[in-house]
Amino acid sequence: ASLDTVEKDLEDAIADLEGVQLPSDEDMQRYKDQQAALLQKKEELAAAQKEEEQLKSTYSSLQAERESLELRLDQLQLQQTEQGLQPEEDNTAAQALEEQVKALNRLQG
């Protein structure tokens, strides 16, 4: 009975394969081209994601630097006020810090 089952299974498999067409050389080449294009797109995406992460890191660093400069500027202005000076008076250190903060703000958009 098992030989009959094997023979029947082989006949069924042959019948299934008779309707199957193998891909043409053109189909195979088109598939290879699509796979190559897909790989290139994946590589481009990975590069873009890496660049995005670097930009986020740079942005965070600039933001932290700006906050630090703003704090230093506030401290200088407070010292000037405590010493009886006007914050608007010509103070090169405070002006330099203000310019750095403005420059960082422009960089961050």
Biopython code that builds the backbone (N, CA, C, O; Angstrom):
import numpy as np
from Bio.PDB.StructureBuilder import StructureBuilder

atoms = [
    (1, "ALA", "N", (0.831, -1.198, 0.000)),
    (1, "ALA", "CA", (0.000, 0.000, 0.000)),
    (1, "ALA", "C", (0.862, 1.242, 0.000)),
    (1, "ALA", "O", (0.493, 2.251, -0.601)),
    (2, "SER", "N", (2.007, 1.187, 0.666)),
    (2, "SER", "CA", (2.861, 2.370, 0.722)),
    (2, "SER", "C", (3.486, 2.656, -0.639)),
    (2, "SER", "O", (3.717, 3.819, -0.969)),
    (3, "LEU", "N", (3.763, 1.632, -1.432)),
    (3, "LEU", "CA", (4.288, 1.844, -2.777)),
    (3, "LEU", "C", (3.239, 2.527, -3.655)),
    (3, "LEU", "O", (3.567, 3.395, -4.464)),
    (4, "ASP", "N", (1.992, 2.135, -3.490)),
    (4, "ASP", "CA", (0.901, 2.782, -4.221)),
    (4, "ASP", "C", (0.764, 4.242, -3.809)),
    (4, "ASP", "O", (0.502, 5.102, -4.650)),
    (5, "THR", "N", (0.939, 4.527, -2.512)),
    (5, "THR", "CA", (0.849, 5.897, -2.000)),
    (5, "THR", "C", (1.978, 6.747, -2.574)),
    (5, "THR", "O", (1.751, 7.881, -2.995)),
    (6, "VAL", "N", (3.188, 6.204, -2.592)),
    (6, "VAL", "CA", (4.340, 6.927, -3.146)),
    (6, "VAL", "C", (4.114, 7.201, -4.622)),
    (6, "VAL", "O", (4.368, 8.309, -5.093)),
    (7, "GLU", "N", (3.633, 6.191, -5.364)),
    (7, "GLU", "CA", (3.387, 6.361, -6.796)),
    (7, "GLU", "C", (2.318, 7.419, -7.032)),
    (7, "GLU", "O", (2.439, 8.227, -7.953)),
    (8, "LYS", "N", (1.289, 7.420, -6.223)),
    (8, "LYS", "CA", (0.206, 8.410, -6.348)),
    (8, "LYS", "C", (0.749, 9.804, -6.053)),
    (8, "LYS", "O", (0.438, 10.762, -6.761)),
    (9, "ASP", "N", (1.565, 9.914, -4.999)),
    (9, "ASP", "CA", (2.158, 11.209, -4.653)),
    (9, "ASP", "C", (3.041, 11.724, -5.785)),
    (9, "ASP", "O", (3.019, 12.917, -6.089)),
    (10, "LEU", "N", (3.814, 10.846, -6.410)),
    (10, "LEU", "CA", (4.666, 11.253, -7.532)),
    (10, "LEU", "C", (3.819, 11.715, -8.710)),
    (10, "LEU", "O", (4.139, 12.718, -9.348)),
    (11, "GLU", "N", (2.759, 11.006, -8.998)),
    (11, "GLU", "CA", (1.875, 11.406, -10.103)),
    (11, "GLU", "C", (1.245, 12.765, -9.830)),
    (11, "GLU", "O", (1.126, 13.590, -10.735)),
    (12, "ASP", "N", (0.842, 12.999, -8.585)),
    (12, "ASP", "CA", (0.260, 14.295, -8.211)),
    (12, "ASP", "C", (1.297, 15.417, -8.342)),
    (12, "ASP", "O", (0.991, 16.507, -8.826)),
    (13, "ALA", "N", (2.515, 15.135, -7.906)),
    (13, "ALA", "CA", (3.583, 16.132, -7.999)),
    (13, "ALA", "C", (3.886, 16.454, -9.448)),
    (13, "ALA", "O", (4.073, 17.621, -9.792)),
    (14, "ILE", "N", (3.938, 15.445, -10.305)),
    (14, "ILE", "CA", (4.201, 15.661, -11.731)),
    (14, "ILE", "C", (3.079, 16.476, -12.346)),
    (14, "ILE", "O", (3.337, 17.389, -13.130)),
    (15, "ALA", "N", (1.846, 16.164, -12.004)),
    (15, "ALA", "CA", (0.698, 16.905, -12.531)),
    (15, "ALA", "C", (0.766, 18.368, -12.097)),
    (15, "ALA", "O", (0.453, 19.264, -12.880)),
    (16, "ASP", "N", (1.175, 18.610, -10.845)),
    (16, "ASP", "CA", (1.303, 19.984, -10.346)),
    (16, "ASP", "C", (2.390, 20.744, -11.100)),
    (16, "ASP", "O", (2.223, 21.925, -11.402)),
    (17, "LEU", "N", (3.483, 20.086, -11.401)),
    (17, "LEU", "CA", (4.604, 20.738, -12.070)),
    (17, "LEU", "C", (4.349, 20.985, -13.551)),
    (17, "LEU", "O", (4.955, 21.884, -14.135)),
    (18, "GLU", "N", (3.478, 20.217, -14.161)),
    (18, "GLU", "CA", (3.237, 20.372, -15.595)),
    (18, "GLU", "C", (2.683, 21.745, -15.942)),
    (18, "GLU", "O", (2.929, 22.246, -17.039)),
    (19, "GLY", "N", (1.936, 22.368, -15.026)),
    (19, "GLY", "CA", (1.370, 23.685, -15.291)),
    (19, "GLY", "C", (2.294, 24.830, -14.921)),
    (19, "GLY", "O", (1.979, 25.990, -15.187)),
    (20, "VAL", "N", (3.416, 24.523, -14.320)),
    (20, "VAL", "CA", (4.335, 25.564, -13.841)),
    (20, "VAL", "C", (5.272, 25.997, -14.960)),
    (20, "VAL", "O", (5.830, 25.170, -15.681)),
    (21, "GLN", "N", (5.433, 27.303, -15.091)),
    (21, "GLN", "CA", (6.399, 27.834, -16.056)),
    (21, "GLN", "C", (7.586, 28.388, -15.295)),
    (21, "GLN", "O", (7.420, 29.079, -14.290)),
    (22, "LEU", "N", (8.752, 28.093, -15.760)),
    (22, "LEU", "CA", (9.963, 28.652, -15.160)),
    (22, "LEU", "C", (10.118, 30.089, -15.642)),
    (22, "LEU", "O", (9.723, 30.414, -16.762)),
    (23, "PRO", "N", (10.685, 30.945, -14.810)),
    (23, "PRO", "CA", (10.866, 32.338, -15.238)),
    (23, "PRO", "C", (11.852, 32.422, -16.405)),
    (23, "PRO", "O", (12.802, 31.647, -16.507)),
    (24, "SER", "N", (11.587, 33.385, -17.269)),
    (24, "SER", "CA", (12.481, 33.583, -18.408)),
    (24, "SER", "C", (13.767, 34.264, -17.948)),
    (24, "SER", "O", (13.855, 34.747, -16.819)),
    (25, "ASP", "N", (14.757, 34.297, -18.830)),
    (25, "ASP", "CA", (16.005, 34.994, -18.509)),
    (25, "ASP", "C", (15.733, 36.474, -18.247)),
    (25, "ASP", "O", (16.356, 37.083, -17.377)),
    (26, "GLU", "N", (14.799, 37.045, -19.007)),
    (26, "GLU", "CA", (14.441, 38.455, -18.799)),
    (26, "GLU", "C", (13.829, 38.663, -17.425)),
    (26, "GLU", "O", (14.135, 39.636, -16.737)),
    (27, "ASP", "N", (12.954, 37.730, -17.028)),
    (27, "ASP", "CA", (12.348, 37.827, -15.695)),
    (27, "ASP", "C", (13.410, 37.722, -14.607)),
    (27, "ASP", "O", (13.373, 38.456, -13.620)),
    (28, "MET", "N", (14.347, 36.814, -14.791)),
    (28, "MET", "CA", (15.415, 36.653, -13.806)),
    (28, "MET", "C", (16.289, 37.908, -13.724)),
    (28, "MET", "O", (16.681, 38.327, -12.635)),
    (29, "GLN", "N", (16.590, 38.502, -14.874)),
    (29, "GLN", "CA", (17.415, 39.709, -14.890)),
    (29, "GLN", "C", (16.663, 40.876, -14.240)),
    (29, "GLN", "O", (17.244, 41.654, -13.484)),
    (30, "ARG", "N", (15.372, 40.986, -14.541)),
    (30, "ARG", "CA", (14.561, 42.045, -13.951)),
    (30, "ARG", "C", (14.528, 41.878, -12.422)),
    (30, "ARG", "O", (14.623, 42.859, -11.686)),
    (31, "TYR", "N", (14.395, 40.642, -11.958)),
    (31, "TYR", "CA", (14.398, 40.367, -10.516)),
    (31, "TYR", "C", (15.736, 40.778, -9.887)),
    (31, "TYR", "O", (15.765, 41.409, -8.831)),
    (32, "LYS", "N", (16.833, 40.415, -10.544)),
    (32, "LYS", "CA", (18.161, 40.776, -10.025)),
    (32, "LYS", "C", (18.324, 42.294, -9.985)),
    (32, "LYS", "O", (18.861, 42.843, -9.023)),
    (33, "ASP", "N", (17.853, 42.967, -11.041)),
    (33, "ASP", "CA", (17.938, 44.430, -11.081)),
    (33, "ASP", "C", (17.120, 45.059, -9.954)),
    (33, "ASP", "O", (17.557, 46.015, -9.314)),
    (34, "GLN", "N", (15.933, 44.509, -9.723)),
    (34, "GLN", "CA", (15.080, 45.027, -8.646)),
    (34, "GLN", "C", (15.731, 44.808, -7.286)),
    (34, "GLN", "O", (15.668, 45.674, -6.413)),
    (35, "GLN", "N", (16.354, 43.653, -7.113)),
    (35, "GLN", "CA", (17.032, 43.375, -5.843)),
    (35, "GLN", "C", (18.206, 44.331, -5.635)),
    (35, "GLN", "O", (18.437, 44.809, -4.524)),
    (36, "ALA", "N", (18.945, 44.604, -6.710)),
    (36, "ALA", "CA", (20.078, 45.536, -6.610)),
    (36, "ALA", "C", (19.578, 46.939, -6.272)),
    (36, "ALA", "O", (20.168, 47.626, -5.439)),
    (37, "ALA", "N", (18.488, 47.364, -6.918)),
    (37, "ALA", "CA", (17.924, 48.690, -6.638)),
    (37, "ALA", "C", (17.414, 48.763, -5.200)),
    (37, "ALA", "O", (17.586, 49.778, -4.525)),
    (38, "LEU", "N", (16.795, 47.698, -4.742)),
    (38, "LEU", "CA", (16.300, 47.659, -3.369)),
    (38, "LEU", "C", (17.449, 47.748, -2.372)),
    (38, "LEU", "O", (17.359, 48.466, -1.376)),
    (39, "LEU", "N", (18.519, 47.025, -2.638)),
    (39, "LEU", "CA", (19.689, 47.077, -1.757)),
    (39, "LEU", "C", (20.258, 48.492, -1.712)),
    (39, "LEU", "O", (20.622, 48.984, -0.644)),
    (40, "GLN", "N", (20.335, 49.143, -2.865)),
    (40, "GLN", "CA", (20.859, 50.510, -2.910)),
    (40, "GLN", "C", (19.960, 51.458, -2.103)),
    (40, "GLN", "O", (20.458, 52.313, -1.371)),
    (41, "LYS", "N", (18.645, 51.305, -2.238)),
    (41, "LYS", "CA", (17.717, 52.153, -1.481)),
    (41, "LYS", "C", (17.869, 51.915, 0.021)),
    (41, "LYS", "O", (17.799, 52.857, 0.810)),
    (42, "LYS", "N", (18.077, 50.664, 0.417)),
    (42, "LYS", "CA", (18.272, 50.357, 1.836)),
    (42, "LYS", "C", (19.547, 51.016, 2.352)),
    (42, "LYS", "O", (19.577, 51.545, 3.463)),
    (43, "GLU", "N", (20.604, 50.977, 1.529)),
    (43, "GLU", "CA", (21.865, 51.604, 1.932)),
    (43, "GLU", "C", (21.699, 53.118, 2.040)),
    (43, "GLU", "O", (22.230, 53.740, 2.960)),
    (44, "GLU", "N", (20.958, 53.710, 1.093)),
    (44, "GLU", "CA", (20.712, 55.158, 1.136)),
    (44, "GLU", "C", (19.904, 55.528, 2.372)),
    (44, "GLU", "O", (20.171, 56.540, 3.020)),
    (45, "LEU", "N", (18.918, 54.702, 2.691)),
    (45, "LEU", "CA", (18.107, 54.945, 3.878)),
    (45, "LEU", "C", (18.958, 54.856, 5.143)),
    (45, "LEU", "O", (18.837, 55.693, 6.038)),
    (46, "ALA", "N", (19.803, 53.857, 5.213)),
    (46, "ALA", "CA", (20.680, 53.706, 6.385)),
    (46, "ALA", "C", (21.603, 54.913, 6.524)),
    (46, "ALA", "O", (21.824, 55.404, 7.632)),
    (47, "ALA", "N", (22.141, 55.391, 5.408)),
    (47, "ALA", "CA", (23.025, 56.568, 5.441)),
    (47, "ALA", "C", (22.245, 57.807, 5.889)),
    (47, "ALA", "O", (22.745, 58.610, 6.677)),
    (48, "ALA", "N", (21.028, 57.956, 5.388)),
    (48, "ALA", "CA", (20.202, 59.103, 5.765)),
    (48, "ALA", "C", (19.843, 59.050, 7.250)),
    (48, "ALA", "O", (19.824, 60.081, 7.923)),
    (49, "GLN", "N", (19.562, 57.863, 7.755)),
    (49, "GLN", "CA", (19.250, 57.717, 9.177)),
    (49, "GLN", "C", (20.465, 58.037, 10.042)),
    (49, "GLN", "O", (20.343, 58.660, 11.096)),
    (50, "LYS", "N", (21.635, 57.604, 9.585)),
    (50, "LYS", "CA", (22.863, 57.902, 10.326)),
    (50, "LYS", "C", (23.104, 59.416, 10.347)),
    (50, "LYS", "O", (23.453, 59.981, 11.384)),
    (51, "GLU", "N", (22.918, 60.059, 9.204)),
    (51, "GLU", "CA", (23.097, 61.511, 9.132)),
    (51, "GLU", "C", (22.088, 62.217, 10.034)),
    (51, "GLU", "O", (22.427, 63.192, 10.704)),
    (52, "GLU", "N", (20.853, 61.727, 10.051)),
    (52, "GLU", "CA", (19.827, 62.317, 10.909)),
    (52, "GLU", "C", (20.234, 62.216, 12.377)),
    (52, "GLU", "O", (20.064, 63.173, 13.132)),
    (53, "GLU", "N", (20.763, 61.077, 12.782)),
    (53, "GLU", "CA", (21.207, 60.901, 14.165)),
    (53, "GLU", "C", (22.351, 61.858, 14.499)),
    (53, "GLU", "O", (22.400, 62.423, 15.592)),
    (54, "GLN", "N", (23.280, 62.036, 13.533)),
    (54, "GLN", "CA", (24.390, 62.963, 13.762)),
    (54, "GLN", "C", (23.874, 64.396, 13.896)),
    (54, "GLN", "O", (24.347, 65.162, 14.735)),
    (55, "LEU", "N", (22.893, 64.746, 13.051)),
    (55, "LEU", "CA", (22.324, 66.095, 13.125)),
    (55, "LEU", "C", (21.583, 66.307, 14.446)),
    (55, "LEU", "O", (21.656, 67.385, 15.035)),
    (56, "LYS", "N", (20.879, 65.289, 14.904)),
    (56, "LYS", "CA", (20.189, 65.397, 16.194)),
    (56, "LYS", "C", (21.199, 65.599, 17.309)),
    (56, "LYS", "O", (20.981, 66.404, 18.215)),
    (57, "SER", "N", (22.305, 64.867, 17.242)),
    (57, "SER", "CA", (23.344, 64.989, 18.254)),
    (57, "SER", "C", (23.960, 66.391, 18.234)),
    (57, "SER", "O", (24.165, 67.007, 19.279)),
    (58, "THR", "N", (24.250, 66.879, 17.028)),
    (58, "THR", "CA", (24.800, 68.228, 16.886)),
    (58, "THR", "C", (23.817, 69.261, 17.416)),
    (58, "THR", "O", (24.206, 70.196, 18.116)),
    (59, "TYR", "N", (22.541, 69.091, 17.080)),
    (59, "TYR", "CA", (21.512, 70.017, 17.552)),
    (59, "TYR", "C", (21.458, 70.023, 19.073)),
    (59, "TYR", "O", (21.385, 71.084, 19.692)),
    (60, "SER", "N", (21.495, 68.841, 19.671)),
    (60, "SER", "CA", (21.456, 68.749, 21.135)),
    (60, "SER", "C", (22.676, 69.436, 21.760)),
    (60, "SER", "O", (22.562, 70.136, 22.766)),
    (61, "SER", "N", (23.826, 69.226, 21.152)),
    (61, "SER", "CA", (25.048, 69.864, 21.666)),
    (61, "SER", "C", (24.943, 71.378, 21.567)),
    (61, "SER", "O", (25.294, 72.094, 22.504)),
    (62, "LEU", "N", (24.456, 71.864, 20.422)),
    (62, "LEU", "CA", (24.306, 73.312, 20.246)),
    (62, "LEU", "C", (23.284, 73.878, 21.223)),
    (62, "LEU", "O", (23.461, 74.969, 21.763)),
    (63, "GLN", "N", (22.230, 73.133, 21.437)),
    (63, "GLN", "CA", (21.206, 73.588, 22.371)),
    (63, "GLN", "C", (21.773, 73.670, 23.787)),
    (63, "GLN", "O", (21.521, 74.638, 24.505)),
    (64, "ALA", "N", (22.532, 72.660, 24.184)),
    (64, "ALA", "CA", (23.146, 72.673, 25.517)),
    (64, "ALA", "C", (24.143, 73.826, 25.642)),
    (64, "ALA", "O", (24.212, 74.484, 26.681)),
    (65, "GLU", "N", (24.909, 74.066, 24.586)),
    (65, "GLU", "CA", (25.875, 75.175, 24.604)),
    (65, "GLU", "C", (25.147, 76.509, 24.707)),
    (65, "GLU", "O", (25.568, 77.399, 25.446)),
    (66, "ARG", "N", (24.048, 76.644, 23.958)),
    (66, "ARG", "CA", (23.269, 77.887, 24.005)),
    (66, "ARG", "C", (22.728, 78.119, 25.413)),
    (66, "ARG", "O", (22.798, 79.232, 25.933)),
    (67, "GLU", "N", (22.189, 77.067, 26.028)),
    (67, "GLU", "CA", (21.651, 77.204, 27.382)),
    (67, "GLU", "C", (22.748, 77.607, 28.365)),
    (67, "GLU", "O", (22.527, 78.424, 29.258)),
    (68, "SER", "N", (23.924, 77.025, 28.187)),
    (68, "SER", "CA", (25.044, 77.363, 29.053)),
    (68, "SER", "C", (25.441, 78.830, 28.870)),
    (68, "SER", "O", (25.687, 79.541, 29.845)),
    (69, "LEU", "N", (25.500, 79.273, 27.618)),
    (69, "LEU", "CA", (25.855, 80.665, 27.343)),
    (69, "LEU", "C", (24.791, 81.621, 27.882)),
    (69, "LEU", "O", (25.115, 82.682, 28.414)),
    (70, "GLU", "N", (23.529, 81.242, 27.742)),
    (70, "GLU", "CA", (22.465, 82.092, 28.269)),
    (70, "GLU", "C", (22.565, 82.206, 29.790)),
    (70, "GLU", "O", (22.332, 83.274, 30.358)),
    (71, "LEU", "N", (22.911, 81.104, 30.438)),
    (71, "LEU", "CA", (23.078, 81.125, 31.889)),
    (71, "LEU", "C", (24.247, 82.032, 32.275)),
    (71, "LEU", "O", (24.136, 82.832, 33.204)),
    (72, "ARG", "N", (25.363, 81.907, 31.561)),
    (72, "ARG", "CA", (26.520, 82.782, 31.844)),
    (72, "ARG", "C", (26.162, 84.245, 31.623)),
    (72, "ARG", "O", (26.564, 85.114, 32.397)),
    (73, "LEU", "N", (25.408, 84.513, 30.570)),
    (73, "LEU", "CA", (24.989, 85.877, 30.280)),
    (73, "LEU", "C", (24.105, 86.412, 31.410)),
    (73, "LEU", "O", (24.276, 87.541, 31.870)),
    (74, "ASP", "N", (23.164, 85.585, 31.842)),
    (74, "ASP", "CA", (22.295, 85.998, 32.952)),
    (74, "ASP", "C", (23.117, 86.279, 34.202)),
    (74, "ASP", "O", (22.847, 87.244, 34.917)),
    (75, "GLN", "N", (24.121, 85.444, 34.471)),
    (75, "GLN", "CA", (24.974, 85.639, 35.644)),
    (75, "GLN", "C", (25.759, 86.943, 35.529)),
    (75, "GLN", "O", (25.878, 87.684, 36.505)),
    (76, "LEU", "N", (26.292, 87.224, 34.351)),
    (76, "LEU", "CA", (27.030, 88.486, 34.160)),
    (76, "LEU", "C", (26.113, 89.690, 34.348)),
    (76, "LEU", "O", (26.490, 90.681, 34.974)),
    (77, "GLN", "N", (24.908, 89.590, 33.799)),
    (77, "GLN", "CA", (23.974, 90.713, 33.947)),
    (77, "GLN", "C", (23.579, 90.907, 35.406)),
    (77, "GLN", "O", (23.413, 92.036, 35.868)),
    (78, "LEU", "N", (23.428, 89.798, 36.126)),
    (78, "LEU", "CA", (23.112, 89.888, 37.553)),
    (78, "LEU", "C", (24.267, 90.533, 38.309)),
    (78, "LEU", "O", (24.046, 91.383, 39.171)),
    (79, "GLN", "N", (25.504, 90.135, 37.990)),
    (79, "GLN", "CA", (26.673, 90.741, 38.636)),
    (79, "GLN", "C", (26.727, 92.238, 38.354)),
    (79, "GLN", "O", (27.030, 93.037, 39.240)),
    (80, "GLN", "N", (26.429, 92.609, 37.105)),
    (80, "GLN", "CA", (26.448, 94.042, 36.757)),
    (80, "GLN", "C", (25.409, 94.806, 37.571)),
    (80, "GLN", "O", (25.662, 95.908, 38.059)),
    (81, "THR", "N", (24.245, 94.198, 37.704)),
    (81, "THR", "CA", (23.176, 94.852, 38.462)),
    (81, "THR", "C", (23.579, 94.989, 39.926)),
    (81, "THR", "O", (23.357, 96.033, 40.539)),
    (82, "GLU", "N", (24.174, 93.931, 40.488)),
    (82, "GLU", "CA", (24.607, 93.966, 41.886)),
    (82, "GLU", "C", (25.708, 94.997, 42.101)),
    (82, "GLU", "O", (25.815, 95.562, 43.190)),
    (83, "GLN", "N", (26.518, 95.250, 41.095)),
    (83, "GLN", "CA", (27.617, 96.212, 41.212)),
    (83, "GLN", "C", (27.156, 97.619, 40.862)),
    (83, "GLN", "O", (27.952, 98.558, 40.848)),
    (84, "GLY", "N", (25.872, 97.754, 40.582)),
    (84, "GLY", "CA", (25.335, 99.075, 40.292)),
    (84, "GLY", "C", (25.524, 99.494, 38.850)),
    (84, "GLY", "O", (25.332, 100.664, 38.517)),
    (85, "LEU", "N", (25.892, 98.570, 37.994)),
    (85, "LEU", "CA", (26.061, 98.905, 36.582)),
    (85, "LEU", "C", (24.775, 98.609, 35.841)),
    (85, "LEU", "O", (23.974, 97.780, 36.272)),
    (86, "GLN", "N", (24.588, 99.272, 34.757)),
    (86, "GLN", "CA", (23.436, 98.999, 33.912)),
    (86, "GLN", "C", (23.790, 97.864, 32.948)),
    (86, "GLN", "O", (24.853, 97.906, 32.330)),
    (87, "PRO", "N", (22.928, 96.851, 32.802)),
    (87, "PRO", "CA", (23.220, 95.747, 31.878)),
    (87, "PRO", "C", (23.413, 96.217, 30.439)),
    (87, "PRO", "O", (24.066, 95.539, 29.645)),
    (88, "GLU", "N", (22.841, 97.388, 30.100)),
    (88, "GLU", "CA", (22.956, 97.873, 28.726)),
    (88, "GLU", "C", (24.301, 98.542, 28.460)),
    (88, "GLU", "O", (24.656, 98.786, 27.307)),
    (89, "GLU", "N", (25.049, 98.839, 29.521)),
    (89, "GLU", "CA", (26.323, 99.533, 29.332)),
    (89, "GLU", "C", (27.272, 98.673, 28.516)),
    (89, "GLU", "O", (27.112, 97.456, 28.424)),
    (90, "ASP", "N", (28.259, 99.323, 27.929)),
    (90, "ASP", "CA", (29.222, 98.630, 27.079)),
    (90, "ASP", "C", (30.024, 97.643, 27.911)),
    (90, "ASP", "O", (30.915, 98.034, 28.665)),
    (91, "ASN", "N", (29.713, 96.400, 27.775)),
    (91, "ASN", "CA", (30.446, 95.352, 28.483)),
    (91, "ASN", "C", (30.809, 94.301, 27.448)),
    (91, "ASN", "O", (29.942, 93.584, 26.948)),
    (92, "THR", "N", (32.065, 94.213, 27.137)),
    (92, "THR", "CA", (32.489, 93.344, 26.034)),
    (92, "THR", "C", (32.217, 91.875, 26.321)),
    (92, "THR", "O", (31.858, 91.136, 25.404)),
    (93, "ALA", "N", (32.373, 91.433, 27.545)),
    (93, "ALA", "CA", (32.125, 90.019, 27.851)),
    (93, "ALA", "C", (30.652, 89.676, 27.648)),
    (93, "ALA", "O", (30.327, 88.658, 27.038)),
    (94, "ALA", "N", (29.778, 90.509, 28.151)),
    (94, "ALA", "CA", (28.343, 90.265, 27.994)),
    (94, "ALA", "C", (27.947, 90.347, 26.524)),
    (94, "ALA", "O", (27.147, 89.542, 26.047)),
    (95, "GLN", "N", (28.503, 91.314, 25.813)),
    (95, "GLN", "CA", (28.174, 91.443, 24.390)),
    (95, "GLN", "C", (28.662, 90.230, 23.604)),
    (95, "GLN", "O", (27.975, 89.744, 22.705)),
    (96, "ALA", "N", (29.846, 89.750, 23.949)),
    (96, "ALA", "CA", (30.377, 88.577, 23.260)),
    (96, "ALA", "C", (29.474, 87.368, 23.507)),
    (96, "ALA", "O", (29.193, 86.595, 22.590)),
    (97, "LEU", "N", (29.027, 87.213, 24.746)),
    (97, "LEU", "CA", (28.117, 86.102, 25.049)),
    (97, "LEU", "C", (26.794, 86.257, 24.304)),
    (97, "LEU", "O", (26.247, 85.287, 23.780)),
    (98, "GLU", "N", (26.291, 87.482, 24.263)),
    (98, "GLU", "CA", (25.042, 87.721, 23.534)),
    (98, "GLU", "C", (25.199, 87.360, 22.059)),
    (98, "GLU", "O", (24.303, 86.760, 21.464)),
    (99, "GLU", "N", (26.325, 87.722, 21.478)),
    (99, "GLU", "CA", (26.572, 87.393, 20.067)),
    (99, "GLU", "C", (26.649, 85.883, 19.859)),
    (99, "GLU", "O", (26.146, 85.365, 18.862)),
    (100, "GLN", "N", (27.283, 85.173, 20.807)),
    (100, "GLN", "CA", (27.359, 83.713, 20.699)),
    (100, "GLN", "C", (25.975, 83.089, 20.776)),
    (100, "GLN", "O", (25.664, 82.165, 20.024)),
    (101, "VAL", "N", (25.150, 83.586, 21.673)),
    (101, "VAL", "CA", (23.780, 83.066, 21.803)),
    (101, "VAL", "C", (23.006, 83.329, 20.518)),
    (101, "VAL", "O", (22.298, 82.453, 20.021)),
    (102, "LYS", "N", (23.143, 84.540, 19.982)),
    (102, "LYS", "CA", (22.440, 84.864, 18.733)),
    (102, "LYS", "C", (22.906, 83.972, 17.581)),
    (102, "LYS", "O", (22.102, 83.506, 16.774)),
    (103, "ALA", "N", (24.223, 83.744, 17.523)),
    (103, "ALA", "CA", (24.760, 82.881, 16.466)),
    (103, "ALA", "C", (24.224, 81.457, 16.595)),
    (103, "ALA", "O", (23.851, 80.837, 15.599)),
    (104, "LEU", "N", (24.186, 80.945, 17.816)),
    (104, "LEU", "CA", (23.645, 79.597, 18.024)),
    (104, "LEU", "C", (22.162, 79.538, 17.672)),
    (104, "LEU", "O", (21.689, 78.549, 17.112)),
    (105, "ASN", "N", (21.442, 80.588, 17.999)),
    (105, "ASN", "CA", (20.007, 80.623, 17.662)),
    (105, "ASN", "C", (19.830, 80.595, 16.141)),
    (105, "ASN", "O", (18.935, 79.921, 15.631)),
    (106, "ARG", "N", (20.675, 81.320, 15.425)),
    (106, "ARG", "CA", (20.583, 81.311, 13.953)),
    (106, "ARG", "C", (20.910, 79.927, 13.416)),
    (106, "ARG", "O", (20.247, 79.457, 12.492)),
    (107, "LEU", "N", (21.913, 79.266, 13.971)),
    (107, "LEU", "CA", (22.272, 77.915, 13.527)),
    (107, "LEU", "C", (21.135, 76.935, 13.732)),
    (107, "LEU", "O", (20.914, 76.041, 12.914)),
    (108, "GLN", "N", (20.422, 77.106, 14.821)),
    (108, "GLN", "CA", (19.341, 76.174, 15.126)),
    (108, "GLN", "C", (18.058, 76.521, 14.377)),
    (108, "GLN", "O", (17.081, 75.774, 14.427)),
    (109, "GLY", "N", (18.066, 77.634, 13.698)),
    (109, "GLY", "CA", (16.909, 77.979, 12.866)),
    (109, "GLY", "C", (15.841, 78.590, 13.703)),
    (109, "GLY", "O", (14.783, 78.951, 13.187)),
]
sb = StructureBuilder()
sb.init_structure("model")
sb.init_model(0)
sb.init_chain("A")
sb.init_seg("    ")
for serial, (resi, resn, name, xyz) in enumerate(atoms, 1):
    if name == "N":
        sb.init_residue(resn, " ", resi, " ")
    sb.init_atom(name, np.array(xyz, "f"), 0.0, 1.0, " ", f" {name:<3s}", serial, name[0])
structure = sb.get_structure()
